[in-house]
Amino acid sequence: MHNFLILVATGFYSGYSKLIPGTIGTLVAIPLIAMSFWLSLFGKFFVFLVLFVIGIISAEYYESFYEKKDPGEVVIDEIAAYYFILMFVEFTFMNVLLSFLLFRLFDITKVYPANQAEAVGGGVGIMLDDMVAAIYAIIVFFVIKGFV
């Protein structure tokens, strides 16, 4: 079980990337949404819920096992949050790119209340701040698309 939880928490080890692990980990969501493209929105939401719940469990485990608070190599939070965004975005290169850039911007800057969500701590805090960033990214994405 240990190896499985580490695999999940680190996004199939993408979180161990020496350069920009959060950004590299976020990219893991793209093939996941592509593989679930045939599912209904309800089906995709179910996949997201599984990612979110296993994300809480695996992030909590990783944090506890390695005794690190919000470790950078844990990227399941980025994967689940970006998957959530891609559920609502038409799967085109430009939409994926724009939503990716917006998500990374909001994830890195931790605009309020994302910084407060992170303070919850543990696996829940790790997952929640990225979900706030995802919601911001979705809002700004559709505002931009409304002007284009």
C-alpha positions in Angstrom: 0.0 0.0 0.0 2.9 2.3 0.8 4.2 2.2 -2.8 0.7 2.8 -4.3 0.1 5.9 -2.0 3.5 7.3 -3.0 2.9 6.7 -6.7 -0.5 8.5 -6.4 0.7 11.4 -4.2 3.6 12.1 -6.6 1.6 11.8 -9.8 3.3 8.7 -11.0 6.6 10.1 -9.7 6.3 13.3 -11.8 6.5 15.2 -8.6 10.1 14.2 -8.2 11.0 16.3 -11.3 14.0 18.5 -10.4 12.5 21.4 -12.4 9.0 22.8 -11.7 7.4 19.6 -10.2 4.0 21.2 -9.7 3.9 22.2 -13.4 5.1 18.8 -14.6 2.6 17.1 -12.3 -0.2 19.2 -13.6 0.4 17.9 -17.1 -0.5 14.3 -15.9 -4.1 15.4 -15.8 -4.2 15.9 -19.6 -3.9 12.2 -20.5 -6.3 11.4 -17.7 -9.0 13.6 -19.1 -8.2 12.3 -22.6 -8.7 8.8 -21.5 -12.0 9.7 -19.9 -13.2 11.8 -22.8 -16.0 9.3 -23.7 -17.5 9.6 -20.2 -20.5 11.9 -19.5 -19.9 14.9 -17.3 -21.3 12.8 -14.4 -18.7 10.1 -15.2 -15.9 12.6 -15.3 -17.1 14.1 -12.0 -17.0 10.6 -10.5 -13.4 10.2 -11.7 -12.6 13.6 -10.2 -14.1 12.6 -6.8 -12.0 9.5 -6.8 -8.9 11.6 -7.6 -9.8 14.1 -4.9 -10.5 11.5 -2.2 -7.4 9.4 -3.0 -5.5 12.7 -3.2 -6.4 13.5 0.4 -5.5 10.1 1.6 -2.2 9.8 -0.4 -1.1 13.4 0.4 -1.8 12.9 4.1 0.1 9.7 4.0 3.1 11.2 2.2 3.2 14.3 4.5 3.1 12.0 7.6 5.5 9.4 6.3 8.2 11.9 5.3 7.4 14.4 8.1 7.1 17.3 5.6 4.5 19.9 5.6 2.9 20.3 2.1 5.8 18.7 0.3 6.5 19.9 -3.2 6.8 16.4 -4.7 3.1 15.8 -3.8 1.3 16.8 -7.1 -1.9 14.8 -6.9 -3.5 18.1 -5.8 -2.5 19.7 -9.1 -3.6 16.7 -11.1 -7.1 16.5 -9.5 -7.6 20.3 -9.7 -6.6 20.6 -13.3 -8.7 17.5 -14.2 -11.6 19.4 -12.6 -10.9 22.4 -14.9 -10.7 20.2 -18.0 -14.1 18.7 -17.2 -15.7 22.1 -18.2 -13.4 23.2 -21.0 -13.7 22.1 -24.6 -10.7 19.9 -25.3 -8.8 22.0 -27.8 -5.1 22.9 -27.8 -5.7 26.6 -27.1 -8.3 25.9 -24.4 -6.0 23.3 -22.7 -3.1 25.8 -22.9 -5.0 28.8 -21.6 -6.6 26.9 -18.7 -3.2 25.4 -17.9 -1.5 28.8 -17.7 -4.4 30.3 -15.7 -4.4 27.4 -13.3 -0.6 27.5 -12.7 -0.8 31.3 -12.2 -3.5 31.0 -9.5 -1.9 27.9 -8.0 1.5 29.6 -7.6 0.2 32.9 -6.4 -2.3 31.4 -3.8 -4.8 34.3 -4.1 -7.1 34.5 -1.1 -8.8 32.3 0.0 -6.4 29.7 -1.4 -3.8 30.7 1.1 -6.3 30.2 3.9 -7.4 26.8 2.5 -3.9 25.6 2.6 -3.8 26.5 6.3 -6.3 23.7 7.0 -3.3 21.4 6.9 -2.9 17.8 6.1 -4.2 16.1 3.0 -7.4 18.2 3.0 -5.4 21.5 3.0 -3.1 20.3 0.3 -6.0 19.5 -1.9 -8.2 22.5 -1.1 -5.9 25.3 -2.0 -5.5 23.9 -5.5 -9.3 23.6 -5.9 -9.6 27.3 -5.1 -7.0 28.0 -7.8 -9.0 25.8 -10.2 -12.2 27.7 -9.5 -10.4 31.0 -10.1 -8.9 29.6 -13.3 -12.3 28.4 -14.6 -13.9 31.8 -13.9 -11.2 33.8 -15.6 -11.1 31.3 -18.5 -14.7 31.8 -19.3 -14.5 35.6 -18.9 -11.6 35.6 -21.4 -13.5 33.3 -23.7 -16.5 35.6 -23.5 -14.4 38.4 -25.0 -12.8 36.3 -27.7 
